[in-house]
Amino acid sequence: MNSSFLNVNVDVWVFDNDGTLYPCHRIHQYIVTLMVKYVVNLYQVTADEAKKIIETLKKKHETNYTYVAMLHEGIDVKRFIEETYLAARPEEFGINPNPKLLTTLEMLSGDKYLMTNNPEAYARMILDALGLQSVFNDVWGMEKLNYYPKSTGGVFRSFTAFIGLNRTIALVDDMLINLKEAKRYGWKTFWFSLDDVDPPGYVDCVINSLVVEDDYEVV
């Protein structure tokens, strides 16, 4: 049946950042370039050697995230984030204030949190660029997630305990792996997807836009 996304009542909305609130591909490509440059300067190697070092360190520390691997290596991760994530200028990648998205978020009932696998400072920089900082209660970046990705069960367990077991929580995310895990902990699941495909059974609602004039299909 069809229903308005705005009419869904939950106590707490948790939004993903990359790929959900904004298109992230271009800026992330640039950040990866800056990461390679950082490793080139740190280890005094070529760019190709730096890429191999990054992949080796990620495998060593069993992570998909370069800055998490750097953290476990004892490298000054604050400086690393400043010279990579925070060195990117969002407006140069088409990330600008989004008044329609702001209106949607303001109209949703319940508290709102951002949960992302990126550093908190980067997430807040993106929210500032989008003009969305004011509507979120807090940002749960990798630091609050204890450097575990959202797809691990402990993340949703910890957040549920933080919010309270008697409150309903909804996750809006473009990654099915995160939604599947959230459903295991009783969360409502909203899949942000631009593809016309049938969702898996653990998805409660498919969303193809987050602006107020569009409708959403509940599955």
PyMOL CGO cylinders between C-alpha atoms (Angstrom):
from pymol import cmd
from pymol.cgo import CYLINDER

trace = [
    CYLINDER, 0.00, 0.00, 0.00, 1.06, 3.65, -0.35, 0.3, 1, 1, 1, 1, 1, 1,
    CYLINDER, 1.06, 3.65, -0.35, 1.71, 5.87, 2.62, 0.3, 1, 1, 1, 1, 1, 1,
    CYLINDER, 1.71, 5.87, 2.62, 3.40, 9.18, 3.34, 0.3, 1, 1, 1, 1, 1, 1,
    CYLINDER, 3.40, 9.18, 3.34, 6.85, 8.93, 4.85, 0.3, 1, 1, 1, 1, 1, 1,
    CYLINDER, 6.85, 8.93, 4.85, 5.95, 11.89, 7.06, 0.3, 1, 1, 1, 1, 1, 1,
    CYLINDER, 5.95, 11.89, 7.06, 3.05, 10.02, 8.66, 0.3, 1, 1, 1, 1, 1, 1,
    CYLINDER, 3.05, 10.02, 8.66, 5.22, 7.28, 10.14, 0.3, 1, 1, 1, 1, 1, 1,
    CYLINDER, 5.22, 7.28, 10.14, 5.36, 7.64, 13.92, 0.3, 1, 1, 1, 1, 1, 1,
    CYLINDER, 5.36, 7.64, 13.92, 8.49, 6.51, 15.73, 0.3, 1, 1, 1, 1, 1, 1,
    CYLINDER, 8.49, 6.51, 15.73, 10.25, 7.86, 18.79, 0.3, 1, 1, 1, 1, 1, 1,
    CYLINDER, 10.25, 7.86, 18.79, 13.73, 8.08, 17.29, 0.3, 1, 1, 1, 1, 1, 1,
    CYLINDER, 13.73, 8.08, 17.29, 14.92, 8.45, 13.69, 0.3, 1, 1, 1, 1, 1, 1,
    CYLINDER, 14.92, 8.45, 13.69, 18.47, 7.38, 12.89, 0.3, 1, 1, 1, 1, 1, 1,
    CYLINDER, 18.47, 7.38, 12.89, 19.78, 8.57, 9.53, 0.3, 1, 1, 1, 1, 1, 1,
    CYLINDER, 19.78, 8.57, 9.53, 22.78, 7.39, 7.61, 0.3, 1, 1, 1, 1, 1, 1,
    CYLINDER, 22.78, 7.39, 7.61, 24.91, 10.12, 6.09, 0.3, 1, 1, 1, 1, 1, 1,
    CYLINDER, 24.91, 10.12, 6.09, 26.79, 9.06, 2.95, 0.3, 1, 1, 1, 1, 1, 1,
    CYLINDER, 26.79, 9.06, 2.95, 24.57, 8.03, 0.09, 0.3, 1, 1, 1, 1, 1, 1,
    CYLINDER, 24.57, 8.03, 0.09, 21.41, 8.82, 2.04, 0.3, 1, 1, 1, 1, 1, 1,
    CYLINDER, 21.41, 8.82, 2.04, 21.44, 12.50, 2.97, 0.3, 1, 1, 1, 1, 1, 1,
    CYLINDER, 21.44, 12.50, 2.97, 23.79, 13.42, 0.12, 0.3, 1, 1, 1, 1, 1, 1,
    CYLINDER, 23.79, 13.42, 0.12, 25.56, 11.85, -2.88, 0.3, 1, 1, 1, 1, 1, 1,
    CYLINDER, 25.56, 11.85, -2.88, 29.04, 10.99, -1.67, 0.3, 1, 1, 1, 1, 1, 1,
    CYLINDER, 29.04, 10.99, -1.67, 30.93, 9.36, -4.56, 0.3, 1, 1, 1, 1, 1, 1,
    CYLINDER, 30.93, 9.36, -4.56, 32.86, 12.38, -5.84, 0.3, 1, 1, 1, 1, 1, 1,
    CYLINDER, 32.86, 12.38, -5.84, 33.97, 13.74, -2.49, 0.3, 1, 1, 1, 1, 1, 1,
    CYLINDER, 33.97, 13.74, -2.49, 34.95, 10.28, -1.26, 0.3, 1, 1, 1, 1, 1, 1,
    CYLINDER, 34.95, 10.28, -1.26, 37.12, 9.73, -4.33, 0.3, 1, 1, 1, 1, 1, 1,
    CYLINDER, 37.12, 9.73, -4.33, 38.91, 12.96, -3.50, 0.3, 1, 1, 1, 1, 1, 1,
    CYLINDER, 38.91, 12.96, -3.50, 39.36, 11.96, 0.15, 0.3, 1, 1, 1, 1, 1, 1,
    CYLINDER, 39.36, 11.96, 0.15, 40.89, 8.64, -0.94, 0.3, 1, 1, 1, 1, 1, 1,
    CYLINDER, 40.89, 8.64, -0.94, 43.36, 10.63, -3.06, 0.3, 1, 1, 1, 1, 1, 1,
    CYLINDER, 43.36, 10.63, -3.06, 44.28, 12.70, -0.01, 0.3, 1, 1, 1, 1, 1, 1,
    CYLINDER, 44.28, 12.70, -0.01, 44.75, 9.53, 2.05, 0.3, 1, 1, 1, 1, 1, 1,
    CYLINDER, 44.75, 9.53, 2.05, 47.20, 8.16, -0.48, 0.3, 1, 1, 1, 1, 1, 1,
    CYLINDER, 47.20, 8.16, -0.48, 49.06, 11.48, -0.46, 0.3, 1, 1, 1, 1, 1, 1,
    CYLINDER, 49.06, 11.48, -0.46, 49.22, 11.38, 3.35, 0.3, 1, 1, 1, 1, 1, 1,
    CYLINDER, 49.22, 11.38, 3.35, 50.72, 7.87, 3.34, 0.3, 1, 1, 1, 1, 1, 1,
    CYLINDER, 50.72, 7.87, 3.34, 53.19, 8.87, 0.60, 0.3, 1, 1, 1, 1, 1, 1,
    CYLINDER, 53.19, 8.87, 0.60, 54.50, 11.66, 2.83, 0.3, 1, 1, 1, 1, 1, 1,
    CYLINDER, 54.50, 11.66, 2.83, 54.38, 9.59, 6.02, 0.3, 1, 1, 1, 1, 1, 1,
    CYLINDER, 54.38, 9.59, 6.02, 56.33, 6.59, 4.72, 0.3, 1, 1, 1, 1, 1, 1,
    CYLINDER, 56.33, 6.59, 4.72, 58.29, 8.37, 1.95, 0.3, 1, 1, 1, 1, 1, 1,
    CYLINDER, 58.29, 8.37, 1.95, 57.04, 6.00, -0.73, 0.3, 1, 1, 1, 1, 1, 1,
    CYLINDER, 57.04, 6.00, -0.73, 55.47, 6.24, -4.17, 0.3, 1, 1, 1, 1, 1, 1,
    CYLINDER, 55.47, 6.24, -4.17, 51.72, 6.51, -4.67, 0.3, 1, 1, 1, 1, 1, 1,
    CYLINDER, 51.72, 6.51, -4.67, 51.50, 2.87, -5.79, 0.3, 1, 1, 1, 1, 1, 1,
    CYLINDER, 51.50, 2.87, -5.79, 53.44, 1.76, -2.73, 0.3, 1, 1, 1, 1, 1, 1,
    CYLINDER, 53.44, 1.76, -2.73, 51.20, 3.90, -0.52, 0.3, 1, 1, 1, 1, 1, 1,
    CYLINDER, 51.20, 3.90, -0.52, 48.09, 2.19, -1.90, 0.3, 1, 1, 1, 1, 1, 1,
    CYLINDER, 48.09, 2.19, -1.90, 49.62, -1.20, -1.11, 0.3, 1, 1, 1, 1, 1, 1,
    CYLINDER, 49.62, -1.20, -1.11, 50.48, -0.06, 2.43, 0.3, 1, 1, 1, 1, 1, 1,
    CYLINDER, 50.48, -0.06, 2.43, 46.91, 1.11, 2.98, 0.3, 1, 1, 1, 1, 1, 1,
    CYLINDER, 46.91, 1.11, 2.98, 45.47, -2.22, 1.84, 0.3, 1, 1, 1, 1, 1, 1,
    CYLINDER, 45.47, -2.22, 1.84, 47.97, -4.15, 3.97, 0.3, 1, 1, 1, 1, 1, 1,
    CYLINDER, 47.97, -4.15, 3.97, 47.12, -2.14, 7.07, 0.3, 1, 1, 1, 1, 1, 1,
    CYLINDER, 47.12, -2.14, 7.07, 43.37, -2.54, 6.53, 0.3, 1, 1, 1, 1, 1, 1,
    CYLINDER, 43.37, -2.54, 6.53, 43.79, -6.31, 6.24, 0.3, 1, 1, 1, 1, 1, 1,
    CYLINDER, 43.79, -6.31, 6.24, 46.06, -6.38, 9.27, 0.3, 1, 1, 1, 1, 1, 1,
    CYLINDER, 46.06, -6.38, 9.27, 43.49, -4.61, 11.42, 0.3, 1, 1, 1, 1, 1, 1,
    CYLINDER, 43.49, -4.61, 11.42, 40.47, -6.23, 9.76, 0.3, 1, 1, 1, 1, 1, 1,
    CYLINDER, 40.47, -6.23, 9.76, 38.79, -2.99, 8.78, 0.3, 1, 1, 1, 1, 1, 1,
    CYLINDER, 38.79, -2.99, 8.78, 37.50, -1.39, 5.59, 0.3, 1, 1, 1, 1, 1, 1,
    CYLINDER, 37.50, -1.39, 5.59, 38.39, 2.08, 6.86, 0.3, 1, 1, 1, 1, 1, 1,
    CYLINDER, 38.39, 2.08, 6.86, 41.84, 3.52, 6.35, 0.3, 1, 1, 1, 1, 1, 1,
    CYLINDER, 41.84, 3.52, 6.35, 41.65, 5.93, 9.27, 0.3, 1, 1, 1, 1, 1, 1,
    CYLINDER, 41.65, 5.93, 9.27, 40.69, 3.10, 11.65, 0.3, 1, 1, 1, 1, 1, 1,
    CYLINDER, 40.69, 3.10, 11.65, 43.74, 1.14, 10.49, 0.3, 1, 1, 1, 1, 1, 1,
    CYLINDER, 43.74, 1.14, 10.49, 45.87, 4.24, 11.03, 0.3, 1, 1, 1, 1, 1, 1,
    CYLINDER, 45.87, 4.24, 11.03, 44.46, 4.62, 14.53, 0.3, 1, 1, 1, 1, 1, 1,
    CYLINDER, 44.46, 4.62, 14.53, 45.45, 1.05, 15.40, 0.3, 1, 1, 1, 1, 1, 1,
    CYLINDER, 45.45, 1.05, 15.40, 48.92, 1.70, 13.99, 0.3, 1, 1, 1, 1, 1, 1,
    CYLINDER, 48.92, 1.70, 13.99, 49.39, 4.49, 16.53, 0.3, 1, 1, 1, 1, 1, 1,
    CYLINDER, 49.39, 4.49, 16.53, 49.48, 7.21, 13.90, 0.3, 1, 1, 1, 1, 1, 1,
    CYLINDER, 49.48, 7.21, 13.90, 48.13, 10.65, 14.87, 0.3, 1, 1, 1, 1, 1, 1,
    CYLINDER, 48.13, 10.65, 14.87, 44.63, 9.98, 13.59, 0.3, 1, 1, 1, 1, 1, 1,
    CYLINDER, 44.63, 9.98, 13.59, 43.40, 13.48, 14.44, 0.3, 1, 1, 1, 1, 1, 1,
    CYLINDER, 43.40, 13.48, 14.44, 45.98, 14.96, 12.09, 0.3, 1, 1, 1, 1, 1, 1,
    CYLINDER, 45.98, 14.96, 12.09, 45.18, 12.28, 9.50, 0.3, 1, 1, 1, 1, 1, 1,
    CYLINDER, 45.18, 12.28, 9.50, 41.49, 13.23, 9.55, 0.3, 1, 1, 1, 1, 1, 1,
    CYLINDER, 41.49, 13.23, 9.55, 42.31, 16.93, 9.33, 0.3, 1, 1, 1, 1, 1, 1,
    CYLINDER, 42.31, 16.93, 9.33, 44.50, 16.41, 6.26, 0.3, 1, 1, 1, 1, 1, 1,
    CYLINDER, 44.50, 16.41, 6.26, 42.10, 14.06, 4.49, 0.3, 1, 1, 1, 1, 1, 1,
    CYLINDER, 42.10, 14.06, 4.49, 38.39, 14.17, 5.40, 0.3, 1, 1, 1, 1, 1, 1,
    CYLINDER, 38.39, 14.17, 5.40, 38.38, 17.74, 6.66, 0.3, 1, 1, 1, 1, 1, 1,
    CYLINDER, 38.38, 17.74, 6.66, 40.56, 19.04, 3.82, 0.3, 1, 1, 1, 1, 1, 1,
    CYLINDER, 40.56, 19.04, 3.82, 37.77, 18.41, 1.32, 0.3, 1, 1, 1, 1, 1, 1,
    CYLINDER, 37.77, 18.41, 1.32, 35.49, 21.37, 0.61, 0.3, 1, 1, 1, 1, 1, 1,
    CYLINDER, 35.49, 21.37, 0.61, 31.91, 20.06, 0.30, 0.3, 1, 1, 1, 1, 1, 1,
    CYLINDER, 31.91, 20.06, 0.30, 30.68, 22.90, -1.90, 0.3, 1, 1, 1, 1, 1, 1,
    CYLINDER, 30.68, 22.90, -1.90, 33.25, 21.96, -4.54, 0.3, 1, 1, 1, 1, 1, 1,
    CYLINDER, 33.25, 21.96, -4.54, 31.49, 18.62, -4.88, 0.3, 1, 1, 1, 1, 1, 1,
    CYLINDER, 31.49, 18.62, -4.88, 27.96, 19.95, -5.13, 0.3, 1, 1, 1, 1, 1, 1,
    CYLINDER, 27.96, 19.95, -5.13, 27.16, 19.54, -1.43, 0.3, 1, 1, 1, 1, 1, 1,
    CYLINDER, 27.16, 19.54, -1.43, 25.20, 22.68, -0.60, 0.3, 1, 1, 1, 1, 1, 1,
    CYLINDER, 25.20, 22.68, -0.60, 22.30, 23.72, 1.67, 0.3, 1, 1, 1, 1, 1, 1,
    CYLINDER, 22.30, 23.72, 1.67, 19.23, 21.60, 1.00, 0.3, 1, 1, 1, 1, 1, 1,
    CYLINDER, 19.23, 21.60, 1.00, 16.13, 23.47, 2.28, 0.3, 1, 1, 1, 1, 1, 1,
    CYLINDER, 16.13, 23.47, 2.28, 13.70, 20.79, 1.07, 0.3, 1, 1, 1, 1, 1, 1,
    CYLINDER, 13.70, 20.79, 1.07, 15.54, 18.09, 2.98, 0.3, 1, 1, 1, 1, 1, 1,
    CYLINDER, 15.54, 18.09, 2.98, 15.62, 20.33, 6.04, 0.3, 1, 1, 1, 1, 1, 1,
    CYLINDER, 15.62, 20.33, 6.04, 11.84, 20.72, 5.80, 0.3, 1, 1, 1, 1, 1, 1,
    CYLINDER, 11.84, 20.72, 5.80, 11.37, 16.96, 5.66, 0.3, 1, 1, 1, 1, 1, 1,
    CYLINDER, 11.37, 16.96, 5.66, 13.49, 16.38, 8.73, 0.3, 1, 1, 1, 1, 1, 1,
    CYLINDER, 13.49, 16.38, 8.73, 11.79, 19.14, 10.67, 0.3, 1, 1, 1, 1, 1, 1,
    CYLINDER, 11.79, 19.14, 10.67, 8.37, 17.66, 9.91, 0.3, 1, 1, 1, 1, 1, 1,
    CYLINDER, 8.37, 17.66, 9.91, 9.25, 14.16, 11.11, 0.3, 1, 1, 1, 1, 1, 1,
    CYLINDER, 9.25, 14.16, 11.11, 8.08, 13.38, 14.62, 0.3, 1, 1, 1, 1, 1, 1,
    CYLINDER, 8.08, 13.38, 14.62, 10.62, 12.07, 17.11, 0.3, 1, 1, 1, 1, 1, 1,
    CYLINDER, 10.62, 12.07, 17.11, 14.26, 12.70, 17.94, 0.3, 1, 1, 1, 1, 1, 1,
    CYLINDER, 14.26, 12.70, 17.94, 16.81, 12.50, 15.16, 0.3, 1, 1, 1, 1, 1, 1,
    CYLINDER, 16.81, 12.50, 15.16, 20.34, 11.13, 15.19, 0.3, 1, 1, 1, 1, 1, 1,
    CYLINDER, 20.34, 11.13, 15.19, 22.97, 10.73, 12.52, 0.3, 1, 1, 1, 1, 1, 1,
    CYLINDER, 22.97, 10.73, 12.52, 24.87, 7.43, 12.54, 0.3, 1, 1, 1, 1, 1, 1,
    CYLINDER, 24.87, 7.43, 12.54, 27.83, 7.07, 10.20, 0.3, 1, 1, 1, 1, 1, 1,
    CYLINDER, 27.83, 7.07, 10.20, 30.97, 5.00, 9.71, 0.3, 1, 1, 1, 1, 1, 1,
    CYLINDER, 30.97, 5.00, 9.71, 32.89, 8.23, 9.11, 0.3, 1, 1, 1, 1, 1, 1,
    CYLINDER, 32.89, 8.23, 9.11, 34.65, 10.40, 11.70, 0.3, 1, 1, 1, 1, 1, 1,
    CYLINDER, 34.65, 10.40, 11.70, 32.24, 12.62, 13.62, 0.3, 1, 1, 1, 1, 1, 1,
    CYLINDER, 32.24, 12.62, 13.62, 34.01, 15.83, 12.58, 0.3, 1, 1, 1, 1, 1, 1,
    CYLINDER, 34.01, 15.83, 12.58, 33.53, 14.95, 8.91, 0.3, 1, 1, 1, 1, 1, 1,
    CYLINDER, 33.53, 14.95, 8.91, 29.86, 14.09, 9.43, 0.3, 1, 1, 1, 1, 1, 1,
    CYLINDER, 29.86, 14.09, 9.43, 29.28, 17.43, 11.13, 0.3, 1, 1, 1, 1, 1, 1,
    CYLINDER, 29.28, 17.43, 11.13, 31.08, 19.23, 8.31, 0.3, 1, 1, 1, 1, 1, 1,
    CYLINDER, 31.08, 19.23, 8.31, 28.70, 17.62, 5.82, 0.3, 1, 1, 1, 1, 1, 1,
    CYLINDER, 28.70, 17.62, 5.82, 25.66, 18.49, 7.94, 0.3, 1, 1, 1, 1, 1, 1,
    CYLINDER, 25.66, 18.49, 7.94, 26.86, 22.10, 8.07, 0.3, 1, 1, 1, 1, 1, 1,
    CYLINDER, 26.86, 22.10, 8.07, 27.25, 22.15, 4.29, 0.3, 1, 1, 1, 1, 1, 1,
    CYLINDER, 27.25, 22.15, 4.29, 23.71, 20.78, 3.89, 0.3, 1, 1, 1, 1, 1, 1,
    CYLINDER, 23.71, 20.78, 3.89, 22.31, 23.19, 6.49, 0.3, 1, 1, 1, 1, 1, 1,
    CYLINDER, 22.31, 23.19, 6.49, 21.01, 20.32, 8.62, 0.3, 1, 1, 1, 1, 1, 1,
    CYLINDER, 21.01, 20.32, 8.62, 22.94, 20.56, 11.91, 0.3, 1, 1, 1, 1, 1, 1,
    CYLINDER, 22.94, 20.56, 11.91, 20.04, 22.09, 13.83, 0.3, 1, 1, 1, 1, 1, 1,
    CYLINDER, 20.04, 22.09, 13.83, 17.64, 19.16, 13.41, 0.3, 1, 1, 1, 1, 1, 1,
    CYLINDER, 17.64, 19.16, 13.41, 19.86, 16.42, 14.81, 0.3, 1, 1, 1, 1, 1, 1,
    CYLINDER, 19.86, 16.42, 14.81, 20.10, 15.63, 18.51, 0.3, 1, 1, 1, 1, 1, 1,
    CYLINDER, 20.10, 15.63, 18.51, 23.58, 14.20, 18.08, 0.3, 1, 1, 1, 1, 1, 1,
    CYLINDER, 23.58, 14.20, 18.08, 26.01, 12.56, 15.68, 0.3, 1, 1, 1, 1, 1, 1,
    CYLINDER, 26.01, 12.56, 15.68, 27.22, 9.02, 16.23, 0.3, 1, 1, 1, 1, 1, 1,
    CYLINDER, 27.22, 9.02, 16.23, 30.40, 8.80, 14.20, 0.3, 1, 1, 1, 1, 1, 1,
    CYLINDER, 30.40, 8.80, 14.20, 32.96, 6.02, 14.32, 0.3, 1, 1, 1, 1, 1, 1,
    CYLINDER, 32.96, 6.02, 14.32, 34.27, 7.30, 17.64, 0.3, 1, 1, 1, 1, 1, 1,
    CYLINDER, 34.27, 7.30, 17.64, 30.95, 6.66, 19.41, 0.3, 1, 1, 1, 1, 1, 1,
    CYLINDER, 30.95, 6.66, 19.41, 30.69, 3.33, 17.57, 0.3, 1, 1, 1, 1, 1, 1,
    CYLINDER, 30.69, 3.33, 17.57, 34.02, 2.29, 19.14, 0.3, 1, 1, 1, 1, 1, 1,
    CYLINDER, 34.02, 2.29, 19.14, 35.43, 2.07, 15.59, 0.3, 1, 1, 1, 1, 1, 1,
    CYLINDER, 35.43, 2.07, 15.59, 33.15, -0.80, 14.59, 0.3, 1, 1, 1, 1, 1, 1,
    CYLINDER, 33.15, -0.80, 14.59, 31.07, -0.41, 11.40, 0.3, 1, 1, 1, 1, 1, 1,
    CYLINDER, 31.07, -0.41, 11.40, 27.30, -0.13, 11.66, 0.3, 1, 1, 1, 1, 1, 1,
    CYLINDER, 27.30, -0.13, 11.66, 26.87, -3.59, 10.20, 0.3, 1, 1, 1, 1, 1, 1,
    CYLINDER, 26.87, -3.59, 10.20, 28.11, -5.17, 13.44, 0.3, 1, 1, 1, 1, 1, 1,
    CYLINDER, 28.11, -5.17, 13.44, 25.40, -6.01, 15.95, 0.3, 1, 1, 1, 1, 1, 1,
    CYLINDER, 25.40, -6.01, 15.95, 27.07, -4.29, 18.87, 0.3, 1, 1, 1, 1, 1, 1,
    CYLINDER, 27.07, -4.29, 18.87, 26.47, -0.88, 17.35, 0.3, 1, 1, 1, 1, 1, 1,
    CYLINDER, 26.47, -0.88, 17.35, 22.68, -1.23, 17.26, 0.3, 1, 1, 1, 1, 1, 1,
    CYLINDER, 22.68, -1.23, 17.26, 22.63, -2.93, 20.64, 0.3, 1, 1, 1, 1, 1, 1,
    CYLINDER, 22.63, -2.93, 20.64, 24.56, -0.05, 22.19, 0.3, 1, 1, 1, 1, 1, 1,
    CYLINDER, 24.56, -0.05, 22.19, 22.37, 2.60, 20.61, 0.3, 1, 1, 1, 1, 1, 1,
    CYLINDER, 22.37, 2.60, 20.61, 19.19, 0.80, 21.67, 0.3, 1, 1, 1, 1, 1, 1,
    CYLINDER, 19.19, 0.80, 21.67, 20.46, 0.68, 25.24, 0.3, 1, 1, 1, 1, 1, 1,
    CYLINDER, 20.46, 0.68, 25.24, 21.34, 4.38, 25.04, 0.3, 1, 1, 1, 1, 1, 1,
    CYLINDER, 21.34, 4.38, 25.04, 17.89, 5.35, 23.74, 0.3, 1, 1, 1, 1, 1, 1,
    CYLINDER, 17.89, 5.35, 23.74, 15.90, 2.97, 25.93, 0.3, 1, 1, 1, 1, 1, 1,
    CYLINDER, 15.90, 2.97, 25.93, 14.20, -0.34, 25.19, 0.3, 1, 1, 1, 1, 1, 1,
    CYLINDER, 14.20, -0.34, 25.19, 10.71, 1.16, 25.42, 0.3, 1, 1, 1, 1, 1, 1,
    CYLINDER, 10.71, 1.16, 25.42, 11.22, 3.56, 22.50, 0.3, 1, 1, 1, 1, 1, 1,
    CYLINDER, 11.22, 3.56, 22.50, 10.70, 2.72, 18.82, 0.3, 1, 1, 1, 1, 1, 1,
    CYLINDER, 10.70, 2.72, 18.82, 13.69, 3.38, 16.57, 0.3, 1, 1, 1, 1, 1, 1,
    CYLINDER, 13.69, 3.38, 16.57, 13.83, 3.66, 12.78, 0.3, 1, 1, 1, 1, 1, 1,
    CYLINDER, 13.83, 3.66, 12.78, 16.93, 3.50, 10.60, 0.3, 1, 1, 1, 1, 1, 1,
    CYLINDER, 16.93, 3.50, 10.60, 17.07, 5.25, 7.21, 0.3, 1, 1, 1, 1, 1, 1,
    CYLINDER, 17.07, 5.25, 7.21, 20.03, 3.88, 5.27, 0.3, 1, 1, 1, 1, 1, 1,
    CYLINDER, 20.03, 3.88, 5.27, 21.08, 3.10, 1.71, 0.3, 1, 1, 1, 1, 1, 1,
    CYLINDER, 21.08, 3.10, 1.71, 23.00, -0.03, 2.75, 0.3, 1, 1, 1, 1, 1, 1,
    CYLINDER, 23.00, -0.03, 2.75, 20.98, -3.22, 3.12, 0.3, 1, 1, 1, 1, 1, 1,
    CYLINDER, 20.98, -3.22, 3.12, 23.62, -4.81, 5.35, 0.3, 1, 1, 1, 1, 1, 1,
    CYLINDER, 23.62, -4.81, 5.35, 22.99, -2.12, 7.97, 0.3, 1, 1, 1, 1, 1, 1,
    CYLINDER, 22.99, -2.12, 7.97, 19.21, -2.42, 7.72, 0.3, 1, 1, 1, 1, 1, 1,
    CYLINDER, 19.21, -2.42, 7.72, 19.36, -6.19, 8.11, 0.3, 1, 1, 1, 1, 1, 1,
    CYLINDER, 19.36, -6.19, 8.11, 21.32, -5.86, 11.33, 0.3, 1, 1, 1, 1, 1, 1,
    CYLINDER, 21.32, -5.86, 11.33, 19.06, -3.10, 12.67, 0.3, 1, 1, 1, 1, 1, 1,
    CYLINDER, 19.06, -3.10, 12.67, 15.99, -5.27, 12.09, 0.3, 1, 1, 1, 1, 1, 1,
    CYLINDER, 15.99, -5.27, 12.09, 17.52, -7.96, 14.32, 0.3, 1, 1, 1, 1, 1, 1,
    CYLINDER, 17.52, -7.96, 14.32, 17.30, -5.48, 17.18, 0.3, 1, 1, 1, 1, 1, 1,
    CYLINDER, 17.30, -5.48, 17.18, 13.69, -4.57, 16.54, 0.3, 1, 1, 1, 1, 1, 1,
    CYLINDER, 13.69, -4.57, 16.54, 14.26, -1.35, 14.60, 0.3, 1, 1, 1, 1, 1, 1,
    CYLINDER, 14.26, -1.35, 14.60, 12.01, -0.22, 11.78, 0.3, 1, 1, 1, 1, 1, 1,
    CYLINDER, 12.01, -0.22, 11.78, 13.93, -0.21, 8.54, 0.3, 1, 1, 1, 1, 1, 1,
    CYLINDER, 13.93, -0.21, 8.54, 13.71, 2.35, 5.72, 0.3, 1, 1, 1, 1, 1, 1,
    CYLINDER, 13.71, 2.35, 5.72, 15.78, 1.65, 2.65, 0.3, 1, 1, 1, 1, 1, 1,
    CYLINDER, 15.78, 1.65, 2.65, 16.85, 4.72, 0.68, 0.3, 1, 1, 1, 1, 1, 1,
    CYLINDER, 16.85, 4.72, 0.68, 17.23, 3.39, -2.84, 0.3, 1, 1, 1, 1, 1, 1,
    CYLINDER, 17.23, 3.39, -2.84, 17.09, 4.90, -6.31, 0.3, 1, 1, 1, 1, 1, 1,
    CYLINDER, 17.09, 4.90, -6.31, 16.84, 1.47, -7.92, 0.3, 1, 1, 1, 1, 1, 1,
    CYLINDER, 16.84, 1.47, -7.92, 13.52, -0.05, -8.95, 0.3, 1, 1, 1, 1, 1, 1,
    CYLINDER, 13.52, -0.05, -8.95, 14.06, -3.43, -7.28, 0.3, 1, 1, 1, 1, 1, 1,
    CYLINDER, 14.06, -3.43, -7.28, 12.06, -5.49, -4.83, 0.3, 1, 1, 1, 1, 1, 1,
    CYLINDER, 12.06, -5.49, -4.83, 13.38, -5.09, -1.27, 0.3, 1, 1, 1, 1, 1, 1,
    CYLINDER, 13.38, -5.09, -1.27, 14.22, -8.02, 1.00, 0.3, 1, 1, 1, 1, 1, 1,
    CYLINDER, 14.22, -8.02, 1.00, 11.79, -8.97, 3.74, 0.3, 1, 1, 1, 1, 1, 1,
    CYLINDER, 11.79, -8.97, 3.74, 13.63, -7.15, 6.52, 0.3, 1, 1, 1, 1, 1, 1,
    CYLINDER, 13.63, -7.15, 6.52, 12.97, -3.78, 4.83, 0.3, 1, 1, 1, 1, 1, 1,
    CYLINDER, 12.97, -3.78, 4.83, 9.79, -2.08, 6.09, 0.3, 1, 1, 1, 1, 1, 1,
    CYLINDER, 9.79, -2.08, 6.09, 9.74, 0.87, 3.71, 0.3, 1, 1, 1, 1, 1, 1,
    CYLINDER, 9.74, 0.87, 3.71, 11.45, 1.87, 0.46, 0.3, 1, 1, 1, 1, 1, 1,
    CYLINDER, 11.45, 1.87, 0.46, 12.26, 5.55, -0.02, 0.3, 1, 1, 1, 1, 1, 1,
    CYLINDER, 12.26, 5.55, -0.02, 13.45, 7.02, -3.30, 0.3, 1, 1, 1, 1, 1, 1,
    CYLINDER, 13.45, 7.02, -3.30, 13.49, 10.64, -2.16, 0.3, 1, 1, 1, 1, 1, 1,
    CYLINDER, 13.49, 10.64, -2.16, 13.71, 12.56, 1.09, 0.3, 1, 1, 1, 1, 1, 1,
    CYLINDER, 13.71, 12.56, 1.09, 11.95, 15.75, 0.05, 0.3, 1, 1, 1, 1, 1, 1,
    CYLINDER, 11.95, 15.75, 0.05, 8.46, 16.65, 1.17, 0.3, 1, 1, 1, 1, 1, 1,
    CYLINDER, 8.46, 16.65, 1.17, 6.70, 16.77, -2.17, 0.3, 1, 1, 1, 1, 1, 1,
    CYLINDER, 6.70, 16.77, -2.17, 7.47, 13.12, -2.96, 0.3, 1, 1, 1, 1, 1, 1,
    CYLINDER, 7.47, 13.12, -2.96, 5.55, 10.00, -1.90, 0.3, 1, 1, 1, 1, 1, 1,
    CYLINDER, 5.55, 10.00, -1.90, 7.02, 6.82, -0.53, 0.3, 1, 1, 1, 1, 1, 1,
    CYLINDER, 7.02, 6.82, -0.53, 5.98, 3.21, -0.90, 0.3, 1, 1, 1, 1, 1, 1,
    CYLINDER, 5.98, 3.21, -0.90, 5.53, 1.04, 2.17, 0.3, 1, 1, 1, 1, 1, 1,
    CYLINDER, 5.53, 1.04, 2.17, 6.20, -2.60, 1.45, 0.3, 1, 1, 1, 1, 1, 1,
]
cmd.load_cgo(trace, "trace")
